[in-house]
Amino acid sequence: MATTPVMQKLLSQTRIPIIGSPLFLVSGIDLVVAQCTAGIIGTFPSLNARPQEELPKWIEEIKSRLAAYKAEHPNEIVSPFGVNLIVHPSNPRWEGDLEICAQHQVPLYITSLHAPNKVVERVHPYGGIVLHDVTNAKHARKAIDAGVDGLILVSNGAGGHAGTINPIALINEIKSFYDGPIILSGCMSRGKDVLAAQALGCDFAYLGTRFIPTKESSAQAAYQQMIIDADSTDIIYSPFFTGVPGNYLKPSIVAAGIDPEVVREAKTGGSNGGAVNLNKDARPKTWKDIWGAGQGVGSIQKIQTVREVIDEMIEEYQATRKRLLG
Ligand SMILES: Cc1cc2nc3c(=O)[nH]c(=O)nc-3n(C[C@H](O)[C@H](O)[C@H](O)COP(=O)(O)O)c2cc1C
């Protein structure tokens, strides 16, 4: 049972409680449409639609492709989509992107970094839902004060800018003062992982890395294959590339000519070229050349379509549920 009517409605619009998380440079229109038509919520960072004039075109194309799919498959669940806004002064686009999304009545927002008071104010009047990314209790309290509809708990091992707290500890700590919707992020790849998140009291599981090696993702082939070949020991957590600690694939660091031990030991954001003495233009670019992924890589074995991934997850989810409940 979901914690609020808003979450109950969202749950009823999915085949399995999964949100496909926003992935910088990886989530494009095709991935989002594939996720929503497979019956999970699909999302993308607004910054993937570039320049900004592309954003309304992306939203309209996603809407029309989902409507066309629904018209052809009236009995199937087609899930809503969402847009991720990085709410931070270093992102000069975010307020303009918010306005574009609100004018197009985007159903769901995922906000990161600063508390999203302005997003809540702008989108709640038309029924937009706001979920905010947090890695600790302090940021959770700020987001709750801003009036968000739910918290995404980004635990240790997650792809991208992950937290450091164990998921069980993080869920229990935040649930001690918040009884609203919780979405768990970090290292889940399989149907039974989603059921485990629900058993811990979460409404949804939030999966990113699992969708990088899919036929509909925008990730290049070598990146997809690196995830298939990797295990958890290939993931390095470091602030080296962006100043904020994140999880990256070690083989991509090596391929860029950077000593992975320098990255692993870094305590602050270095200039990624500094370590290899390259000039600015020749430096490897984070996300484009240095590839992000979470510790869950070890359970991803092959490149599939999103539909195949979700069908397999649903099968395992139901079998596990049956095994546990009899
Ligand atoms: C390559 C990559 C890019 C990401 N880009 C973003 C982003 O633009 N905005 C954001 O809020 N989170 C971003 N994340 C974090 C994910 O949305 C999510 O929290 C994480 O992938 C979940 O953990 P998992 O990868 O272990 O499933 C990114 C993660 C990865 C791996």
The ligand as an SDF file (V2000), in Angstrom:
LIG
                    3D

 31 33  0  0  0  0  0  0  0  0999 V2000
   25.7180    7.9560  -16.1080 C   0  0  0  0  0  0  0  0  0  0  0  0
   24.8600    8.5300  -15.0450 C   0  0  0  0  0  0  0  0  0  0  0  0
   24.3340    9.8060  -15.1990 C   0  0  0  0  0  0  0  0  0  0  0  0
   23.5190   10.3660  -14.2080 C   0  0  0  0  0  0  0  0  0  0  0  0
   22.9720   11.6040  -14.4090 N   0  0  0  0  0  0  0  0  0  0  0  0
   22.1150   12.1240  -13.5040 C   0  0  0  0  0  0  0  0  0  0  0  0
   21.4930   13.3850  -13.7300 C   0  0  0  0  0  0  0  0  0  0  0  0
   21.7130   14.0440  -14.7470 O   0  0  0  0  0  0  0  0  0  0  0  0
   20.6390   13.8540  -12.7930 N   0  0  0  0  0  0  0  0  0  0  0  0
   20.3680   13.1440  -11.6480 C   0  0  0  0  0  0  0  0  0  0  0  0
   19.5670   13.6140  -10.8310 O   0  0  0  0  0  0  0  0  0  0  0  0
   20.9320   11.9340  -11.4080 N   0  0  0  0  0  0  0  0  0  0  0  0
   21.7910   11.4190  -12.3100 C   0  0  0  0  0  0  0  0  0  0  0  0
   22.3570   10.1760  -12.0790 N   0  0  0  0  0  0  0  0  0  0  0  0
   21.9710    9.4350  -10.8880 C   0  0  0  0  0  0  0  0  0  0  0  0
   20.7910    8.5250  -11.1930 C   0  0  0  0  0  0  0  0  0  0  0  0
   19.6750    9.2760  -11.5610 O   0  0  0  0  0  0  0  0  0  0  0  0
   20.4200    7.5650  -10.0430 C   0  0  0  0  0  0  0  0  0  0  0  0
   20.4160    8.2030   -8.7970 O   0  0  0  0  0  0  0  0  0  0  0  0
   21.3700    6.3970   -9.9880 C   0  0  0  0  0  0  0  0  0  0  0  0
   21.7460    5.9960  -11.2730 O   0  0  0  0  0  0  0  0  0  0  0  0
   20.7050    5.2030   -9.2890 C   0  0  0  0  0  0  0  0  0  0  0  0
   21.6400    4.2320   -8.9430 O   0  0  0  0  0  0  0  0  0  0  0  0
   21.9930    2.9880   -9.9050 P   0  0  0  0  0  0  0  0  0  0  0  0
   22.6910    3.5710  -11.0740 O   0  0  0  0  0  0  0  0  0  0  0  0
   22.8730    2.1730   -9.0350 O   0  0  0  0  0  0  0  0  0  0  0  0
   20.7110    2.3240  -10.2820 O   0  0  0  0  0  0  0  0  0  0  0  0
   23.2070    9.6190  -13.0280 C   0  0  0  0  0  0  0  0  0  0  0  0
   23.7450    8.3250  -12.8910 C   0  0  0  0  0  0  0  0  0  0  0  0
   24.5400    7.7770  -13.8820 C   0  0  0  0  0  0  0  0  0  0  0  0
   25.0600    6.3820  -13.7170 C   0  0  0  0  0  0  0  0  0  0  0  0
  1  2  1  0
  2  3  1  0
  2 30  2  0
  3  4  2  0
  4  5  1  0
  4 28  1  0
  5  6  2  0
  6  7  1  0
  6 13  1  0
  7  8  2  0
  7  9  1  0
  9 10  1  0
 10 11  2  0
 10 12  1  0
 12 13  2  0
 13 14  1  0
 14 15  1  0
 14 28  1  0
 15 16  1  0
 16 17  1  0
 16 18  1  0
 18 19  1  0
 18 20  1  0
 20 21  1  0
 20 22  1  0
 22 23  1  0
 23 24  1  0
 24 25  2  0
 24 26  1  0
 24 27  1  0
 28 29  2  0
 29 30  1  0
 30 31  1  0
M  END
$$$$
